Amino acid sequence: MPQLEVIRQTLAAKLGRVLLPEDAAEIEAAFFAEPDLTHAPGKFGQLVGEGYTIQVERFADILPEMHALHVEHWAETEKHRHGLTLNPDYDAVIARERAGNLIQFTIRSASGELIGNLRMLIALSIHTQTRYACEDTLFIRPAHRGGFRVMALMRFAEQSLLALGIREIRVNSKLVNRADVLMRRLGYQPVALEFVKIFRD
């Protein structure tokens, strides 16, 4: 659905003058523009404690930092896929964020360094027609693990997602990192065992 206000503003800027090809292209772009439904990070607040800050940030704004974390996470927890090349489609991630279907939670040290993240994908169940969130990534750099930081990150995410009307949260646990212990402590129940088969060249 076109954004009527964007179209009006674009057309208003062209009134009273001869339209050039680049003007027509700008009007067409405005007509087909998708609205930016990114969740405003400020509406979720922050959790500050023990020298760390947990919050929501726009993935698009912190992409270089997120990529560095992604590489570390891949090396540690995705060993079963190491025959495949890490080749993330960040444009798709950003498009999903703009559609309001992705929330990027971060944890930063007192110096501002990004030391961990939790990314949640939001969707509508085709079975129940209720909104659910599915964990796409959960990672904290090894030097910053311990204490209750990961539990605080998860609880902050839960409260934020509940405020959006999410009724179900899905999280997975890789066998190499024993995240199932954390999830059980937080009240999550194991409901499936995922099997993977990689076809190598």
C-alpha positions as CSV (number, residue, x, y, z in Angstrom):
1,M,0.0,0.0,0.0
2,P,1.6,3.3,-1.0
3,Q,2.4,5.9,1.6
4,L,-0.1,8.6,0.7
5,E,1.7,11.4,2.7
6,V,5.0,10.6,1.1
7,I,3.4,10.7,-2.4
8,R,1.7,14.0,-1.5
9,Q,5.0,15.6,-0.3
10,T,6.9,14.4,-3.4
11,L,4.2,15.7,-5.8
12,A,4.0,19.0,-3.9
13,A,7.7,19.6,-4.4
14,K,7.2,19.4,-8.1
15,L,4.2,21.7,-8.5
16,G,4.5,24.6,-10.9
17,R,7.5,23.2,-12.9
18,V,8.1,21.0,-15.9
19,L,8.6,17.4,-14.9
20,L,11.9,15.9,-15.8
21,P,12.6,12.2,-16.1
22,E,14.3,12.2,-12.7
23,D,11.2,13.8,-11.2
24,A,9.1,11.0,-12.6
25,A,11.5,8.4,-11.2
26,E,11.2,10.1,-7.7
27,I,7.4,10.1,-7.9
28,E,7.4,6.4,-8.9
29,A,9.7,5.5,-6.1
30,A,7.5,7.4,-3.6
31,F,4.4,5.5,-4.9
32,F,6.0,2.1,-4.4
33,A,7.9,2.9,-1.2
34,E,7.3,0.5,1.7
35,P,6.5,2.1,5.0
36,D,9.2,1.9,7.6
37,L,7.6,-0.1,10.5
38,T,10.9,-0.6,12.4
39,H,10.2,-0.7,16.1
40,A,11.5,2.4,17.8
41,P,14.3,1.4,20.2
42,G,13.3,4.0,22.7
43,K,9.9,2.5,23.4
44,F,11.5,-0.5,25.1
45,G,13.8,1.5,27.5
46,Q,17.1,0.2,28.8
47,L,18.3,-2.1,31.5
48,V,21.5,-0.8,33.1
49,G,23.5,-2.8,35.7
50,E,26.8,-4.4,36.5
51,G,28.6,-2.2,34.0
52,Y,26.4,-3.3,31.1
53,T,23.5,-1.8,29.2
54,I,20.8,-4.0,27.6
55,Q,18.5,-2.3,25.0
56,V,17.0,-2.5,21.6
57,E,18.9,-1.0,18.7
58,R,18.3,-0.8,14.9
59,F,20.2,-3.6,13.2
60,A,20.7,-1.3,10.2
61,D,22.5,1.3,12.4
62,I,25.0,-1.1,13.9
63,L,25.7,-3.5,11.0
64,P,29.5,-3.4,11.1
65,E,29.5,-4.2,14.8
66,M,26.9,-6.9,14.3
67,H,28.9,-8.6,11.6
68,A,32.0,-8.9,13.8
69,L,29.8,-10.6,16.4
70,H,28.2,-12.8,13.8
71,V,31.6,-14.1,12.7
72,E,32.6,-15.0,16.3
73,H,29.2,-16.6,16.9
74,W,29.4,-18.7,13.7
75,A,32.9,-19.9,14.6
76,E,31.8,-21.1,18.1
77,T,28.3,-22.5,17.6
78,E,27.9,-23.5,14.0
79,K,30.6,-26.0,13.6
80,H,28.2,-28.5,12.0
81,R,27.9,-26.0,9.1
82,H,31.6,-25.2,8.6
83,G,31.6,-26.8,5.2
84,L,29.3,-24.0,4.2
85,T,30.5,-20.4,3.9
86,L,29.2,-17.7,6.2
87,N,27.4,-15.4,3.7
88,P,24.7,-13.4,5.5
89,D,22.0,-11.6,3.6
90,Y,22.0,-8.4,5.6
91,D,19.7,-6.7,3.2
92,A,17.0,-9.3,4.0
93,V,17.6,-8.7,7.7
94,I,17.2,-5.0,7.3
95,A,14.1,-5.4,5.1
96,R,12.6,-7.6,7.8
97,E,13.4,-5.0,10.5
98,R,11.8,-2.3,8.3
99,A,8.7,-4.4,8.1
100,G,8.4,-4.6,11.9
101,N,9.2,-8.3,11.9
102,L,12.6,-8.3,13.6
103,I,13.9,-6.8,16.9
104,Q,17.6,-6.5,17.6
105,F,18.4,-6.6,21.3
106,T,22.0,-5.7,22.3
107,I,24.2,-5.8,25.4
108,R,27.0,-3.3,25.6
109,S,29.9,-2.8,28.1
110,A,30.4,0.4,30.1
111,S,32.8,1.5,27.4
112,G,30.1,1.1,24.7
113,E,31.5,-2.0,23.1
114,L,28.9,-4.4,21.7
115,I,29.6,-7.6,23.5
116,G,26.4,-9.6,22.9
117,N,23.1,-9.7,21.1
118,L,19.7,-11.5,20.8
119,R,17.8,-11.1,17.6
120,M,14.2,-12.1,17.5
121,L,12.1,-12.7,14.3
122,I,8.4,-12.0,14.6
123,A,5.8,-13.9,12.6
124,L,2.2,-14.9,12.6
125,S,1.5,-18.6,13.2
126,I,-0.4,-20.3,10.3
127,H,-1.6,-22.8,12.8
128,T,-3.0,-20.5,15.6
129,Q,-3.0,-17.1,13.9
130,T,-1.2,-15.7,17.0
131,R,2.0,-13.7,16.9
132,Y,5.2,-15.4,18.0
133,A,8.9,-14.5,18.3
134,C,11.6,-16.9,17.2
135,E,15.2,-16.5,18.3
136,D,17.5,-16.1,15.3
137,T,20.7,-15.5,17.3
138,L,21.8,-15.4,20.9
139,F,25.5,-14.7,21.7
140,I,27.7,-13.1,24.3
141,R,31.4,-12.8,23.9
142,P,33.2,-15.4,26.1
143,A,35.1,-12.8,28.1
144,H,31.7,-11.2,29.2
145,R,29.9,-14.4,30.2
146,G,29.0,-15.2,33.7
147,G,26.8,-13.6,36.3
148,F,23.3,-13.1,35.2
149,R,23.8,-11.0,32.1
150,V,22.4,-13.6,29.6
151,M,19.4,-14.1,31.9
152,A,18.9,-10.4,32.1
153,L,19.1,-10.1,28.3
154,M,16.5,-12.8,27.9
155,R,14.1,-11.3,30.5
156,F,14.4,-7.9,29.0
157,A,13.5,-9.4,25.6
158,E,10.6,-11.3,27.0
159,Q,9.1,-8.1,28.6
160,S,9.6,-6.2,25.4
161,L,8.0,-8.9,23.3
162,L,5.1,-9.3,25.7
163,A,4.5,-5.5,25.4
164,L,4.0,-6.1,21.6
165,G,1.4,-8.8,22.1
166,I,3.6,-11.8,21.5
167,R,2.1,-14.9,22.9
168,E,4.8,-17.5,22.2
169,I,8.6,-17.3,22.2
170,R,10.7,-20.0,20.5
171,V,14.4,-20.5,21.3
172,N,16.8,-23.1,20.2
173,S,19.8,-24.6,21.9
174,K,22.8,-25.9,20.1
175,L,24.4,-29.1,21.5
176,V,27.8,-27.4,21.6
177,N,26.8,-24.6,24.0
178,R,24.3,-26.1,26.5
179,A,22.0,-23.1,26.2
180,D,19.2,-25.6,27.2
181,V,20.2,-25.1,30.9
182,L,19.6,-21.4,30.7
183,M,16.3,-21.9,28.9
184,R,15.0,-24.4,31.4
185,R,15.8,-22.0,34.2
186,L,13.8,-19.3,32.4
187,G,10.8,-21.7,32.2
188,Y,11.1,-22.8,28.6
189,Q,10.2,-26.4,27.8
190,P,12.0,-28.6,25.3
191,V,9.5,-29.6,22.6
192,A,11.5,-30.9,19.7
193,L,14.9,-32.3,18.6
194,E,16.2,-30.8,15.3
195,F,18.1,-32.9,12.9
196,V,20.5,-31.4,10.2
197,K,22.1,-33.0,7.2
198,I,24.7,-31.1,5.3
199,F,25.4,-32.1,1.7
200,R,29.0,-31.3,0.9
201,D,30.6,-30.9,-2.5
